[in-house]
């Protein structure tokens, strides 16, 4: 009898067709066919009697109720690097492997998008595009759309894993001073190659002209890592870019800060209550808003969908998945 697998997102066959066909051949698939995000009740129904489940970071929190509804689960495989949307403690207690799908292709894509967002907000690209489309551009003026200079400024990178390091690597051509904040210091060779210096978060906030966020969402640790207090430390000319997780930033505090022009601007690819926005955020002209697209290149998406499928297949085969993130009790 084929193992039964529930998939919460359609379209994976177009992203990683070879891996999908392998899964389709080996497993009995049930795919949630709607274009909208699956609801918790539908997810609970979907996992019943299933051996494996393939989920995504945008799905409802995979909590104790859902895990208990999927009493036959042998693996919970998520598409993407993050796994904060899964109740790891409950899954581990029930002996269910949880897997993620990290890849260097994702790190590269997100780092590229980080720079795209930084340039978009500092050069006022989106604001200018909106004005042109709305007929508000009436000709060049010397004082129009003045943004920030990049060279000889300070870049602050919060979270110096693979993505943060790629951001630093891409920043080498800008003649920047680069600071980074991370609990774990990079090795001396990496720091020398990338010309970076490790400093406390407060130093990064106070001294950086551009701050990019690349930390995982860890309850009680990085939730609201950037709040009212931290925003008040930033220069009034500074910019904040978040490509990490929405709740890393206190969005209401950020809206207030941007409204009062206490920092120059922000660019967000993720939101605290995604896909909902905090009141007033969409009305601001000093923020660039993107729909969680930082990893959206064909190479990156194929890479992590492929990894997620292979993790899931290993789990239903009774093997240890290559990207298991939890220790089983």
DANORQUI-V513242 format. One record per residue. N is the residue number from 1. SS is DSSP state (alpha for helix, beta for strand, coil for the rest). PSI is psi in whole degrees, 0 to 359 (999 if undefined). NEAR is the number of other ideal C-beta (glycine too) atoms within 12 Angstrom. Layout:
BEGIN
{{N	SS	PSI	NEAR} {N	SS	PSI	NEAR}}
END
This chain:
BEGIN
{{1	coil	133	9} {2	coil	143	18} {3	beta	146	28} {4	beta	134	28} {5	beta	135	43} {6	beta	131	41} {7	beta	125	37} {8	coil	349	43} {9	coil	134	34} {10	coil	167	20} {11	coil	358	20} {12	alpha	334	35} {13	alpha	336	22} {14	alpha	336	16} {15	alpha	313	29} {16	coil	72	31} {17	alpha	321	18} {18	alpha	314	18} {19	alpha	322	31} {20	alpha	318	31} {21	alpha	323	18} {22	alpha	316	23} {23	alpha	318	38} {24	alpha	322	23} {25	alpha	322	16} {26	alpha	336	24} {27	beta	159	33} {28	beta	109	20} {29	beta	142	33} {30	beta	119	28} {31	beta	128	24} {32	coil	117	29} {33	coil	355	16} {34	coil	155	14} {35	coil	344	9} {36	coil	168	14} {37	coil	136	22} {38	coil	145	32} {39	coil	161	17} {40	alpha	316	22} {41	alpha	324	14} {42	alpha	325	22} {43	alpha	319	36} {44	alpha	319	28} {45	alpha	320	21} {46	alpha	326	35} {47	alpha	350	41} {48	coil	127	23} {49	coil	7	21} {50	coil	149	39} {51	coil	333	35} {52	beta	157	45} {53	beta	138	51} {54	beta	112	51} {55	beta	181	46} {56	beta	161	38} {57	coil	334	33} {58	coil	353	27} {59	coil	166	35} {60	coil	154	26} {61	coil	124	27} {62	beta	83	41} {63	coil	188	23} {64	alpha	320	21} {65	alpha	315	20} {66	alpha	318	37} {67	alpha	320	33} {68	alpha	329	20} {69	alpha	327	26} {70	coil	61	35} {71	coil	343	18} {72	coil	1	24} {73	coil	133	37} {74	coil	347	36} {75	beta	142	49} {76	beta	110	49} {77	beta	126	50} {78	beta	144	45} {79	beta	118	45} {80	coil	174	41} {81	coil	321	40} {82	coil	148	40} {83	coil	21	36} {84	coil	350	30} {85	coil	13	35} {86	beta	137	39} {87	coil	88	26} {88	alpha	320	32} {89	alpha	314	19} {90	alpha	316	26} {91	alpha	316	38} {92	alpha	318	22} {93	alpha	331	17} {94	coil	4	26} {95	coil	26	21} {96	coil	120	40} {97	beta	139	38} {98	beta	133	41} {99	beta	152	41} {100	coil	182	35} {101	coil	75	42} {102	coil	151	30} {103	coil	153	32} {104	alpha	331	22} {105	alpha	322	28} {106	alpha	314	37} {107	alpha	317	34} {108	alpha	314	25} {109	alpha	316	34} {110	alpha	324	46} {111	alpha	318	36} {112	alpha	316	29} {113	alpha	326	38} {114	alpha	314	47} {115	alpha	324	35} {116	alpha	317	29} {117	alpha	318	37} {118	alpha	315	45} {119	alpha	322	28} {120	alpha	317	31} {121	alpha	322	40} {122	alpha	331	37} {123	coil	3	25} {124	coil	38	26} {125	alpha	312	21} {126	alpha	318	29} {127	alpha	315	28} {128	alpha	319	22} {129	alpha	315	17} {130	alpha	318	18} {131	alpha	319	19} {132	alpha	313	17} {133	alpha	327	11} {134	coil	1	11} {135	coil	19	8} {136	coil	359	15} {137	coil	116	16} {138	coil	17	10} {139	coil	157	9} {140	coil	140	9} {141	coil	141	10} {142	coil	338	7} {143	coil	8	6} {144	coil	140	16} {145	coil	39	22} {146	coil	125	15} {147	coil	207	25} {148	coil	149	29} {149	coil	147	19} {150	coil	310	24} {151	coil	148	17} {152	coil	17	12} {153	coil	183	27} {154	beta	126	35} {155	beta	129	43} {156	beta	122	47} {157	beta	118	46} {158	beta	108	44} {159	coil	105	43} {160	coil	49	39} {161	coil	209	30} {162	alpha	319	27} {163	alpha	311	43} {164	alpha	320	41} {165	alpha	324	34} {166	alpha	324	33} {167	alpha	316	45} {168	alpha	319	41} {169	alpha	316	29} {170	alpha	337	30} {171	alpha	355	36} {172	alpha	331	20} {173	alpha	356	13} {174	alpha	2	26} {175	coil	50	15} {176	coil	153	32} {177	beta	125	28} {178	beta	121	39} {179	beta	150	37} {180	beta	151	43} {181	beta	125	38} {182	coil	146	32} {183	coil	326	19} {184	coil	119	14} {185	coil	146	17} {186	coil	158	27} {187	coil	160	14} {188	alpha	322	12} {189	alpha	316	11} {190	alpha	316	25} {191	alpha	321	21} {192	alpha	316	12} {193	alpha	320	15} {194	alpha	355	29} {195	coil	54	22} {196	beta	160	34} {197	beta	130	29} {198	beta	129	27} {199	coil	163	25} {200	coil	161	20} {201	alpha	318	31} {202	alpha	321	20} {203	alpha	316	21} {204	alpha	313	40} {205	alpha	319	31} {206	alpha	328	22} {207	alpha	341	27} {208	coil	143	38} {209	coil	333	37} {210	beta	128	45} {211	beta	125	54} {212	beta	140	54} {213	beta	130	50} {214	coil	33	41} {215	coil	153	38} {216	coil	160	32} {217	coil	112	31} {218	coil	113	20} {219	coil	134	18} {220	coil	359	10} {221	coil	302	16} {222	coil	358	31} {223	coil	125	22} {224	coil	38	27} {225	coil	324	35} {226	beta	104	43} {227	coil	199	26} {228	alpha	314	20} {229	alpha	314	16} {230	alpha	320	33} {231	alpha	325	34} {232	alpha	342	22} {233	alpha	339	26} {234	coil	153	38} {235	coil	148	25} {236	coil	344	19} {237	coil	5	24} {238	coil	160	38} {239	beta	145	44} {240	beta	132	49} {241	beta	123	50} {242	beta	111	44} {243	coil	18	47} {244	coil	260	42} {245	coil	144	39} {246	alpha	311	38} {247	alpha	356	35} {248	alpha	333	38} {249	beta	133	45} {250	coil	100	28} {251	alpha	322	38} {252	alpha	319	23} {253	alpha	323	29} {254	alpha	317	45} {255	alpha	315	30} {256	alpha	316	22} {257	alpha	317	36} {258	alpha	321	36} {259	alpha	319	23} {260	coil	2	18} {261	coil	38	18} {262	coil	343	25} {263	coil	165	39} {264	coil	326	35} {265	beta	176	41} {266	beta	157	46} {267	beta	125	42} {268	beta	130	48} {269	coil	352	40} {270	coil	158	40} {271	coil	154	32} {272	coil	320	29} {273	beta	50	18} {274	coil	133	30} {275	coil	7	18} {276	beta	150	13} {277	coil	149	24} {278	coil	148	29} {279	coil	130	16} {280	coil	345	19} {281	alpha	316	30} {282	alpha	348	18} {283	alpha	350	14} {284	coil	142	30} {285	coil	357	25} {286	coil	27	34} {287	beta	139	38} {288	beta	130	39} {289	beta	125	36} {290	coil	151	30} {291	coil	58	18} {292	coil	54	26} {293	coil	6	23} {294	coil	328	40} {295	coil	11	39} {296	coil	69	24} {297	coil	155	23} {298	alpha	319	17} {299	alpha	316	21} {300	alpha	312	34} {301	alpha	319	30} {302	alpha	320	29} {303	alpha	311	30} {304	alpha	336	41} {305	alpha	318	38} {306	alpha	313	35} {307	alpha	318	35} {308	alpha	318	48} {309	alpha	317	44} {310	alpha	324	34} {311	alpha	314	42} {312	alpha	316	50} {313	alpha	319	35} {314	alpha	318	27} {315	alpha	315	40} {316	alpha	342	37} {317	coil	355	23} {318	coil	14	14} {319	coil	164	17} {320	coil	120	18} {321	coil	145	32} {322	coil	336	24} {323	coil	43	32} {324	beta	133	32} {325	coil	352	30} {326	coil	155	28} {327	coil	129	15} {328	coil	142	21} {329	coil	999	13}}
END
